[in-house]
C-alpha cells in the first residue's frame, strides 16, 4: 500500500531535496520543481522543524489520482521534543498531504480559487507519545490517517474541530483502550495560504470509549478541554498515549458529575445527527398499497431524495440549532473498509444530497404525507443514541437526524420548538419521500426516556428488542446488524 522513505516532499526534486532554505512563506530553493500546494504546507512544517528538512515519510506507492486506494500522497513524521515547562512530553508529530489541493490542476480537487478552502480545506495531524528507547516513529498512524482521508473522499463529509470519530477498535490494533478519536486545531501549526486556497490543520486525538460517549452526550470541545487539564490523558497539546489505561473520569471522578453531567443539563448536546443503520415503515397503509407507499423497506432500492427534499433537510439541520450550524461527523466503523462504513462514490455534494435525485422520483410523488403509525428500526449502536437524541437534543428544543448509510432514508426527531419542520403536533409523523420526521412533545419524551432506560446498558441487551407505544401508534425495534448488512437475510 505505502512505502516509507526519508524525504520532505515528492521524490525527485521535492521540498526535501532543496538546500533547506524553505520557510513558512513558501519560498524554497527550487519552488518550480514541486507542486505549489504541497510547498505551502511543507513551508509550515519547516517553520516548526527547521532542523528536520528530510523527515521520515510514508508515501502512497500508487497515487490516488492514478487509481490508487490512498488519497494522501504523503504523511511526514517529525520528532517533537515537547515542552517540559508546559509538561508536554516528547512525541512524534504526523502531518498529512492530500486532503488539500496540492496540484491545482483538477487531478484530485476542483480548483475554485485562492480565497476559499484548498481542496477540503484542511490536512490532518497526529501527536503520538514517544516511547522510551524508540528511535523511529511507528507507521500505523499513517494508515489511520489514510482511513480518515478515504472516509472524507467517499462521504464528502469534512471534519471540523470538536468532531468525533467512532472507530470501535484500538487505533494501533493492539489491546489499547484508545479506540476512538476527537478532532481539534493543531496547537502549533498555523493556517497556510497556498495558491489554491487556505489550508488549516486538524489534529487527531485518541480517546477511550467512555470519553467518546461523553463527547456525544455533551460536546467534543468540552471533552477536549477536560483532556487538556489531565497531563496523562493528553495535556495542553493533546498528545495521544496508546498505553493510557485509565479514562479521565477514572483519573478524576469529579469530572463526570461536576463538568460533563452539568454541561449536558445546561447545554444539551451539540450532536445534531449521525449516519446510521436505520429504516422506517409506514404502518398506516395496507401491505397491498406498496406501489405508492412511502414505506422504506430493507432489501429494496430506496427512492432518492429530490433537490427540494435535500434542501429541506439541510435547512432543518441549520435552523433551530444554536450551538452548531454544520453537518456533524457520522460514526465510522473500523471493521469495514479500513475504518469506513460507507459505500457511496465521491460526489463533492453535501452529505445529505443525492445526485440526479429529481429525475428519479416525480414531483407529485414526493408530496409531504401525514402518517398515522410508524415503525422505526435501528441497529444497536444507532439505538443506543436514542436517549442522547431525546435528553440532549429534544428536551433542549432541538432536533436529531439519523441518515441511512445504505440509501437516502432519513429519520429526523424534532421538538415543538424546531423551525422549518413539516411534522406538527396535530400530525406528528410526516414523510417527504424517504425522509421521515417525528415530532415528540416534552411529556412523551420524558416517558420514552423511562421506557428506553435499558438502552444505556448494552451489555445486558438481547436482540431483537421492541418498544411500543400503542396509543401514540409508534413502534421502535433494535435489530442485529445482519438485518441491515444483508438486506435479504
DRENVEXMAR-574259 format. One line per 3 residues: for each residue x, z, y of C-alpha. Coordinates in nm, 3 decimals, m for minus. Example, Ala and Ser with C-alpha at 12.3 -4.5 7.8 and 13.67 -1.06 7.14 Angstrom:
# DRENVEXMAR-574259
1.230 0.780 m0.450; 1.367 0.714 m0.106
This chain:
# DRENVEXMAR-574259
0.000 0.000 0.000; 0.262 0.106 0.251; 0.635 0.115 0.295
0.845 0.388 0.453; 1.136 0.290 0.670; 1.323 0.412 0.975
1.219 0.241 1.295; 1.024 0.298 1.614; 0.817 m0.021 1.608
0.771 m0.353 1.433; 1.062 m0.482 1.230; 1.282 m0.750 1.379
1.304 m0.678 1.747; 1.061 m0.386 1.768; 1.092 m0.097 2.010
1.316 0.086 1.768; 1.570 m0.194 1.785; 1.620 m0.161 2.158
1.902 0.023 2.327; 1.700 0.340 2.375; 1.615 0.289 2.741
1.237 0.280 2.685; 1.030 0.515 2.899; 0.673 0.628 2.949
0.622 0.340 3.190; 0.657 0.098 2.900; 0.987 m0.058 3.013
1.244 m0.130 2.744; 1.542 m0.344 2.666; 1.350 m0.633 2.508
0.989 m0.598 2.621; 0.907 m0.959 2.537; 1.007 m0.930 2.172
0.731 m0.698 2.054; 0.355 m0.652 2.119; 0.283 m0.509 2.468
0.013 m0.272 2.341; 0.249 m0.119 2.089; 0.521 m0.097 2.353
0.299 0.114 2.580; 0.227 0.369 2.304; 0.587 0.373 2.193
0.690 0.447 2.550; 0.481 0.765 2.544; 0.645 0.863 2.215
0.989 0.804 2.367; 0.895 1.025 2.661; 0.834 1.315 2.420
1.114 1.232 2.178; 1.399 1.066 2.370; 1.642 1.180 2.101
1.443 1.010 1.822; 1.438 0.638 1.911; 1.407 0.538 1.544
1.173 0.781 1.371; 1.082 0.751 1.007; 0.781 0.521 0.992
0.512 0.429 0.740; 0.414 0.064 0.776; 0.139 m0.141 0.616
0.311 m0.397 0.393; 0.029 m0.648 0.439; m0.116 m0.618 0.787
m0.490 m0.574 0.832; m0.515 m0.895 1.032; m0.359 m1.081 0.739
m0.616 m0.943 0.495; m0.453 m0.611 0.406; m0.659 m0.296 0.346
m0.490 m0.069 0.602; m0.599 m0.101 0.968; m0.300 0.092 1.102
0.008 m0.126 1.136; 0.237 0.176 1.166; 0.244 0.556 1.157
0.551 0.707 1.321; 0.669 1.054 1.218; 0.865 1.276 1.456
1.028 1.616 1.420; 0.893 1.853 1.685; 1.088 2.175 1.746
0.778 2.353 1.875; 0.789 2.613 2.148; 0.898 2.964 2.046
0.790 3.106 2.382; 0.432 2.995 2.309; 0.454 3.091 1.941
0.441 2.722 1.840; 0.630 2.663 1.513; 0.846 2.365 1.426
0.636 2.083 1.283; 0.606 1.713 1.202; 0.420 1.501 1.456
0.249 1.183 1.330; 0.130 0.905 1.564; m0.078 0.602 1.460
m0.054 0.244 1.587; m0.353 0.013 1.532; m0.680 0.169 1.644
m0.595 0.043 1.990; m0.523 m0.321 2.070; m0.154 m0.381 2.006
m0.152 m0.758 2.043; m0.413 m0.869 2.297; m0.478 m1.198 2.116
m0.806 m1.106 1.937; m0.642 m1.096 1.594; m0.781 m0.743 1.538
m0.959 m0.625 1.852; m1.157 m0.821 2.104; m0.973 m0.825 2.436
m1.217 m0.704 2.703; m0.985 m0.647 2.999; m0.743 m0.388 3.129
m0.988 m0.147 3.289; m1.172 m0.028 2.978; m1.054 0.110 2.643
m0.791 m0.074 2.445; m0.945 m0.160 2.108; m1.130 0.152 2.002
m0.965 0.332 2.292; m0.758 0.585 2.101; m0.486 0.648 1.847
m0.469 0.938 1.602; m0.205 1.209 1.588; m0.148 1.493 1.343
0.075 1.801 1.356; 0.184 1.946 1.022; 0.381 2.269 0.998
0.732 2.204 0.871; 0.813 2.398 0.556; 1.142 2.583 0.527
1.413 2.351 0.400; 1.202 2.039 0.448; 1.435 1.762 0.566
1.186 1.475 0.586; 0.817 1.460 0.676; 0.562 1.423 0.393
0.396 1.082 0.399; 0.047 1.184 0.284; m0.076 1.234 0.644
m0.021 0.860 0.700; m0.268 0.779 0.421; m0.510 1.035 0.564
m0.491 0.856 0.899; m0.540 0.520 0.728; m0.856 0.659 0.565
m0.995 0.768 0.900; m0.900 0.434 1.053; m1.080 0.248 0.773
m1.387 0.458 0.848; m1.373 0.365 1.218; m1.328 m0.006 1.147
m1.606 m0.015 0.887; m1.863 0.204 1.062; m1.791 0.124 1.428
m1.819 0.499 1.497; m1.540 0.604 1.731; m1.402 0.956 1.745
m1.425 1.199 2.035; m1.273 1.539 2.098; m1.482 1.804 1.922
m1.598 1.573 1.641; m1.577 1.697 1.284; m1.499 1.513 0.961
m1.641 1.643 0.632; m1.371 1.544 0.382; m1.455 1.768 0.081
m1.107 1.753 m0.064; m0.770 1.913 0.019; m0.612 1.686 0.277
m0.290 1.664 0.076; m0.460 1.653 m0.268; m0.325 1.997 m0.351
m0.517 2.323 m0.409; m0.529 2.396 m0.036; m0.833 2.542 0.140
m0.775 2.295 0.423; m1.036 2.037 0.320; m1.196 1.911 0.643
m1.096 1.808 0.994; m1.178 1.860 1.359; m1.054 1.631 1.635
m0.921 1.723 1.977; m0.694 1.591 2.253; m0.327 1.594 2.160
m0.169 1.876 2.366; 0.143 1.678 2.460; 0.058 1.309 2.463
m0.093 1.167 2.782; m0.330 0.867 2.807; m0.145 0.538 2.831
m0.241 0.233 3.038; m0.150 m0.080 2.843; m0.202 m0.446 2.940
m0.505 m0.438 2.708; m0.673 m0.118 2.830; m0.639 0.258 2.816
m0.531 0.449 2.503; m0.591 0.821 2.454; m0.455 1.034 2.169
m0.683 1.236 1.942; m0.524 1.496 1.719; m0.647 1.570 1.367
m0.677 1.945 1.296; m0.717 2.060 0.936; m0.979 2.331 0.879
m1.139 2.526 0.595; m1.496 2.469 0.477; m1.621 2.784 0.650
m1.471 2.667 0.978; m1.630 2.323 0.939; m1.970 2.482 0.879
m1.926 2.695 1.189; m1.845 2.381 1.390; m2.159 2.214 1.257
m2.377 2.515 1.328; m2.231 2.566 1.677; m1.989 2.302 1.812
m1.643 2.169 1.741; m1.494 2.263 2.078; m1.591 2.626 2.029
m1.420 2.647 1.690; m1.112 2.468 1.825; m1.083 2.733 2.094
m1.101 3.006 1.829; m0.831 2.831 1.623; m0.606 2.824 1.929
m0.626 3.202 1.955; m0.513 3.258 1.595; m0.142 3.161 1.554
m0.151 3.120 1.174; m0.464 2.902 1.198; m0.327 2.654 1.450
m0.218 2.832 1.765; m0.212 2.667 2.107; m0.104 2.326 1.973
m0.341 2.340 1.672; m0.077 2.280 1.406; m0.214 2.239 1.054
m0.064 2.466 0.788; m0.173 2.343 0.446; m0.064 2.676 0.294
m0.302 2.878 0.508; m0.504 3.086 0.264; m0.746 3.260 0.498
m1.012 3.136 0.736; m1.018 3.259 1.095; m1.323 3.466 1.001
m1.131 3.640 0.723; m0.836 3.697 0.957; m1.064 3.834 1.229
m1.418 3.915 1.101; m1.541 3.981 1.455; m1.508 3.611 1.542
m1.813 3.516 1.334; m2.055 3.764 1.483; m1.921 3.802 1.836
m1.833 3.439 1.906; m1.997 3.198 1.662; m2.333 3.366 1.598
m2.370 3.445 1.965; m2.274 3.088 2.055; m2.534 2.944 1.818
m2.802 3.172 1.959; m2.709 3.087 2.318; m2.605 2.723 2.296
m2.759 2.591 1.977; m2.570 2.313 1.800; m2.435 2.000 1.967
m2.451 1.800 1.642; m2.731 1.552 1.713; m2.717 1.356 1.389
m2.531 1.258 1.073; m2.509 0.968 0.834; m2.660 1.088 0.511
m2.805 1.013 0.171; m3.172 1.021 0.258; m3.500 0.834 0.223
m3.865 0.880 0.310; m4.201 0.775 0.165; m4.532 0.729 0.339
m4.780 0.919 0.121; m5.071 0.814 0.342; m5.113 0.474 0.178
m5.216 0.399 m0.179; m4.946 0.253 m0.405; m5.117 m0.088 m0.419
m5.065 m0.132 m0.044; m4.695 m0.188 m0.098; m4.675 m0.527 0.077
m4.741 m0.389 0.424; m4.619 m0.036 0.363; m4.356 0.122 0.577
m4.252 0.333 0.279; m3.877 0.326 0.229; m3.816 0.334 m0.144
m3.478 0.388 m0.301; m3.385 0.084 m0.501; m3.544 m0.169 m0.267
m3.377 m0.360 0.013; m3.468 m0.168 0.329; m3.621 m0.356 0.617
m3.385 m0.389 0.906; m3.438 m0.230 1.243; m3.527 m0.460 1.527
m3.341 m0.454 1.855; m3.630 m0.254 2.001; m3.607 0.000 1.718
m3.236 0.034 1.768; m3.259 0.083 2.140; m3.527 0.349 2.095
m3.311 0.542 1.850; m3.011 0.523 2.080; m3.220 0.625 2.379
m3.368 0.919 2.192; m3.020 1.029 2.091; m2.909 1.005 2.453
m3.207 1.171 2.620; m3.328 1.525 2.576; m2.975 1.631 2.491
m2.790 1.850 2.738; m2.463 1.924 2.565; m2.353 1.584 2.440
m2.479 1.234 2.504; m2.284 1.036 2.245; m2.347 0.950 1.882
m2.185 1.214 1.664; m1.943 1.152 1.380; m2.108 1.126 1.040
m1.961 1.316 0.748; m1.709 1.136 0.531; m1.670 1.190 0.158
m1.310 1.168 0.041; m1.413 1.098 m0.317; m1.520 0.744 m0.235
m1.317 0.459 m0.095; m1.023 0.676 0.010; m1.236 0.902 0.224
m1.511 0.657 0.313; m1.870 0.670 0.208; m1.978 0.355 0.389
m2.037 0.005 0.262; m2.109 m0.178 0.586; m1.896 m0.460 0.717
m1.730 m0.423 1.057; m1.955 m0.542 1.338; m1.846 m0.395 1.673
m2.202 m0.268 1.720; m2.336 0.078 1.781; m2.363 0.279 1.460
m2.744 0.261 1.453; m2.769 m0.106 1.537; m2.830 m0.377 1.279
m2.713 m0.733 1.307; m2.978 m1.005 1.330; m3.247 m0.748 1.261
m3.509 m0.901 1.488; m3.509 m1.215 1.279; m3.566 m1.023 0.956
m3.886 m0.841 1.045; m4.156 m0.998 1.266; m4.252 m0.808 1.580
m4.611 m0.749 1.469; m4.487 m0.569 1.157; m4.272 m0.319 1.344
m4.550 m0.158 1.541; m4.543 0.219 1.562; m4.774 0.369 1.299
m4.909 0.722 1.273; m4.875 0.861 0.921; m5.094 1.124 0.758
m4.849 1.253 0.499; m4.478 1.204 0.434; m4.223 1.283 0.167
m3.860 1.335 0.274; m3.573 1.300 0.028; m3.216 1.426 0.077
m2.912 1.485 m0.138; m2.782 1.841 m0.149; m2.520 1.800 0.124
m2.772 1.647 0.363; m3.039 1.901 0.270; m2.801 2.187 0.345
m2.804 2.071 0.708; m3.182 2.111 0.747; m3.156 2.478 0.856
m2.895 2.369 1.114; m3.134 2.097 1.230; m3.418 2.347 1.269
m3.235 2.650 1.407; m2.955 2.490 1.603; m3.144 2.190 1.739
m3.525 2.204 1.737; m3.551 2.568 1.842; m3.340 2.469 2.144
m3.571 2.184 2.240; m3.355 1.909 2.093; m3.360 1.657 1.810
m3.165 1.574 1.495; m3.131 1.238 1.318; m3.041 1.154 0.960
m2.924 0.790 0.935; m2.906 0.650 0.584; m2.561 0.534 0.476
m2.714 0.276 0.241; m2.953 0.097 0.476; m3.144 0.113 0.801
m3.359 0.412 0.712; m3.355 0.685 0.978; m3.530 1.022 0.994
m3.542 1.200 1.330; m3.674 1.554 1.368; m3.791 1.620 1.722
m3.920 1.924 1.907; m4.205 1.915 2.155; m3.959 1.902 2.446
m3.777 1.581 2.348; m3.844 1.288 2.578; m3.890 0.933 2.450
m4.029 1.033 2.109; m4.317 0.833 1.962; m4.424 1.124 1.738
m4.665 1.356 1.918; m4.831 1.692 1.850; m5.153 1.504 1.774
m4.972 1.262 1.541; m4.656 1.447 1.430; m4.548 1.182 1.178
m4.486 0.835 1.317; m4.288 0.536 1.194; m4.141 0.236 1.368
m4.019 0.008 1.093; m3.786 0.213 0.871; m3.737 0.480 1.141
m3.947 0.793 1.088; m3.997 1.062 1.350; m4.126 1.407 1.263
m4.239 1.640 1.541; m4.231 2.007 1.448; m4.375 2.289 1.656
m4.174 2.606 1.706; m4.417 2.802 1.490; m4.380 2.557 1.200
m4.001 2.552 1.240; m3.987 2.931 1.201; m4.197 2.908 0.885
m3.982 2.629 0.741; m3.667 2.832 0.804; m3.810 3.113 0.592
m3.918 2.879 0.313; m3.586 2.691 0.312; m3.367 3.000 0.314
m3.218 2.924 m0.028; m3.061 2.606 0.113; m2.799 2.841 0.259
m2.689 2.941 m0.095; m2.582 2.614 m0.259; m2.407 2.793 m0.545
m2.747 2.918 m0.668; m2.913 2.581 m0.621; m3.058 2.380 m0.910
m3.161 2.018 m0.857; m3.407 1.866 m0.814; m3.572 2.110 m0.574
m3.902 2.055 m0.394; m4.060 2.222 m0.092; m4.415 2.153 0.010
m4.647 2.245 0.297; m4.983 2.103 0.183; m5.173 2.190 0.499
m4.911 2.003 0.701; m4.904 1.718 0.446; m4.525 1.739 0.432
m4.301 1.743 0.126; m3.921 1.771 0.110; m3.717 1.702 m0.204
m3.350 1.778 m0.259; m3.223 1.535 m0.522; m2.898 1.472 m0.712
m2.651 1.228 m0.563; m2.706 0.995 m0.858; m3.055 0.911 m0.732
m2.902 0.773 m0.413; m2.581 0.633 m0.562; m2.763 0.448 m0.841
m3.092 0.325 m0.696; m3.217 0.203 m1.035; m3.124 0.527 m1.209
